[in-house]
Amino acid sequence: MKKEKPRDAFRSPEFYNDITKVLPAAWEFMEEGVRNRHSLAHTPVVSTIDKDGRPSSRCMVLRVVDKQDRSLVFHTDKRANKVSELQGSSAGTVLFYDPKRKIQLRLGCVLSVDTDDANTNERWDKMMQMSKVCYQSTLAPGDPIDFPEAVQSSGDGFENFAILRATVKRLEWLYLSALGNRRAAFDWSRSGKEDGEWLVP
């Protein structure tokens, strides 16, 4: 029978009891998602509010993390439902979870779509050709088709490409530990500045 490790055998990370270490660790986790496509932070769940007021969620590839602007960047098709949903409400969330690290991040965000040619051109030029194919369909994402091969392509796809930007207004961090869980929140919507506090897990 396998013996359980004593509680004092578990080594706590720096952020366990030091809230000043939590936010840097959270940003580092998200930045790893950009650098490493195998990271579980690479494809967080992005949620919007649909036209009926219901949550609408999907996994998206994280492209850029800018902690100075507190923003995350994703790529999207201008014709996608999530883009039209933002016309009704710009509120959204981004959810990260890594079961090995036992860390969850819940971000309350303001979502916006950037179609400025200077910004989209820069992102487009950095994309692999295989990624650009996704934007070449003559139909919008989610349109019904009779069979999978019915999708046809036209143009290089750039006309359908846009940037989805999530500006973080609130970050909730949860760490699961055998020593006891830890939860903290940072809210920029109240004061415009970082406002960290411990929460009951």
C-alpha distance (Angstrom), angle and dihedral (degrees) to the residues before:
residue distance angle dihedral
M1 . . .
K2 3.79 . .
K3 3.77 113.6 .
E4 3.79 119.3 -132.1
K5 3.75 117.1 -120.7
P6 3.79 114.3 -109.4
R7 3.77 114.1 -106.9
D8 3.80 92.6 -111.0
A9 3.85 90.0 56.2
F10 3.79 91.0 72.9
R11 3.78 113.6 90.7
S12 3.79 113.6 -140.6
P13 3.82 120.1 -140.3
E14 3.79 118.6 -121.5
F15 3.79 92.7 -100.7
Y16 3.81 93.5 56.5
N17 3.80 95.4 94.2
D18 3.80 101.5 3.7
I19 3.80 113.3 80.7
T20 3.81 91.4 -169.3
K21 3.83 87.6 67.8
V22 3.80 95.6 50.2
L23 3.80 101.5 75.1
P24 3.84 96.1 46.3
A25 3.81 88.4 50.0
A26 3.81 90.9 50.0
W27 3.81 93.1 51.7
E28 3.80 91.4 45.7
F29 3.82 89.6 52.9
M30 3.81 90.9 52.5
E31 3.81 93.2 44.6
E32 3.80 88.7 53.8
G33 3.80 86.9 59.1
V34 3.80 89.2 63.1
R35 3.81 95.4 45.2
N36 3.79 98.2 42.8
R37 3.80 121.5 44.2
H38 3.82 89.1 -165.6
S39 3.80 91.7 59.6
L40 3.79 116.1 106.1
A41 3.80 86.5 -130.4
H42 3.81 89.8 65.1
T43 3.81 95.3 83.2
P44 3.81 111.7 31.5
V45 3.80 123.6 174.2
V46 3.82 112.9 -99.8
S47 3.80 116.7 -162.0
T48 3.78 130.1 -165.5
I49 3.81 132.6 174.7
D50 3.79 115.1 -104.2
K51 3.81 126.7 -141.4
D52 3.83 90.5 -89.3
G53 3.80 93.0 53.5
R54 3.80 94.4 -105.3
P55 3.81 126.0 130.9
S56 3.79 114.6 -99.5
S57 3.81 115.5 -163.9
R58 3.77 137.5 -175.1
C59 3.82 138.8 158.8
M60 3.79 114.1 -107.0
V61 3.79 133.8 -175.2
L62 3.79 112.4 -108.0
R63 3.81 109.6 -130.4
V64 3.81 107.2 172.0
V65 3.80 137.0 11.9
D66 3.80 117.7 -163.2
K67 3.79 109.8 -178.0
Q68 3.81 92.3 -179.7
D69 3.81 90.4 62.0
R70 3.83 91.1 29.4
S71 3.79 89.1 -128.3
L72 3.79 139.1 136.5
V73 3.80 124.2 -156.4
F74 3.80 128.1 -146.5
H75 3.81 132.7 171.5
T76 3.78 120.9 -120.2
D77 3.78 144.5 168.2
K78 3.82 112.7 -106.0
R79 3.81 88.5 -135.1
A80 3.82 95.5 55.0
N81 3.80 120.2 116.8
K82 3.79 92.2 -118.3
V83 3.79 90.1 62.7
S84 3.80 93.9 53.2
E85 3.81 90.0 43.7
L86 3.79 89.7 61.9
Q87 3.80 89.1 64.2
G88 3.80 87.4 68.6
S89 3.80 97.5 40.5
S90 3.78 133.4 -0.8
A91 3.82 92.0 -159.6
G92 3.79 116.6 113.8
T93 3.77 145.6 147.0
V94 3.78 135.9 -133.1
L95 3.82 118.0 -154.5
F96 3.81 127.0 -162.3
Y97 3.80 127.1 -178.4
D98 3.79 131.5 175.0
P99 3.83 112.0 -174.9
K100 3.81 93.1 -167.0
R101 3.78 93.9 53.9
K102 3.80 89.5 33.2
I103 3.79 90.9 -136.3
Q104 3.79 126.4 140.5
L105 3.80 125.1 -172.7
R106 3.80 122.1 -167.1
L107 3.78 114.5 -171.1
G108 3.79 123.5 -166.3
C109 3.79 105.3 -153.4
V110 3.77 147.6 175.9
L111 3.80 107.3 -129.1
S112 3.78 125.2 -150.8
V113 3.79 136.9 171.9
D114 3.80 119.4 -130.2
T115 3.81 116.7 -157.7
D116 3.80 96.6 161.1
D117 3.79 107.3 139.6
A118 3.81 94.1 -135.6
N119 3.81 92.8 55.4
T120 3.79 97.8 37.8
N121 3.80 92.7 46.0
E122 3.79 90.5 54.5
R123 3.80 92.2 51.1
W124 3.82 93.1 41.5
D125 3.80 92.8 53.6
K126 3.81 90.6 55.2
M127 3.81 94.1 52.2
M128 3.80 124.3 100.6
Q129 3.79 116.3 -115.6
M130 3.80 91.8 -116.0
S131 3.82 88.8 59.8
K132 3.80 92.7 50.5
V133 3.81 91.1 58.0
C134 3.81 88.8 72.7
Y135 3.80 89.7 68.5
Q136 3.81 97.2 47.9
S137 3.82 97.4 78.9
T138 3.80 115.1 119.2
L139 3.83 87.6 -142.6
A140 3.79 127.2 65.5
P141 3.81 121.4 -108.3
G142 3.81 108.6 -87.2
D143 3.82 95.8 23.9
P144 3.83 112.1 139.4
I145 3.82 117.7 -108.3
D146 3.82 132.6 -176.4
F147 3.82 94.9 -128.2
P148 3.84 135.6 -3.2
E149 3.82 94.4 -104.1
A150 3.82 90.3 58.7
V151 3.81 90.4 86.6
Q152 3.81 110.9 107.8
S153 3.78 129.0 -167.5
S154 3.77 131.7 -138.3
G155 3.82 133.2 174.5
D156 3.78 125.5 -7.7
G157 3.80 93.9 -64.8
F158 3.80 97.8 -118.2
E159 3.81 92.1 115.4
N160 3.82 88.5 65.0
F161 3.80 97.3 44.3
A162 3.81 124.2 106.9
I163 3.78 140.4 159.8
L164 3.79 120.9 -117.2
R165 3.79 111.0 -152.8
A166 3.80 123.7 -165.6
T167 3.80 114.8 -162.1
V168 3.79 109.2 -160.3
K169 3.80 115.8 -128.9
R170 3.80 98.3 164.5
L171 3.80 132.1 18.1
E172 3.80 123.0 -165.5
W173 3.78 117.7 -168.9
L174 3.81 125.3 -165.3
Y175 3.78 125.8 -173.8
L176 3.80 120.0 -172.0
S177 3.78 115.0 -150.0
A178 3.80 139.0 166.9
L179 3.80 86.0 -131.3
G180 3.79 91.0 57.6
N181 3.79 132.9 -63.5
R182 3.80 123.2 -90.5
R183 3.78 128.4 -152.4
A184 3.79 130.6 -179.4
A185 3.80 138.1 171.1
F186 3.79 134.2 -152.3
D187 3.79 116.4 -164.1
W188 3.80 123.8 -170.2
S189 3.80 95.2 170.2
R190 3.81 94.0 76.2
S191 3.78 102.4 50.3
G192 3.78 105.4 2.9
K193 3.79 87.1 -116.4
E194 3.74 135.6 87.4
D195 3.80 109.0 -77.5
G196 3.79 112.3 -178.9
E197 3.79 125.4 -172.7
W198 3.78 137.6 161.6
L199 3.80 117.5 -111.1
V200 3.79 133.1 -162.8
P201 3.85 104.7 -94.2
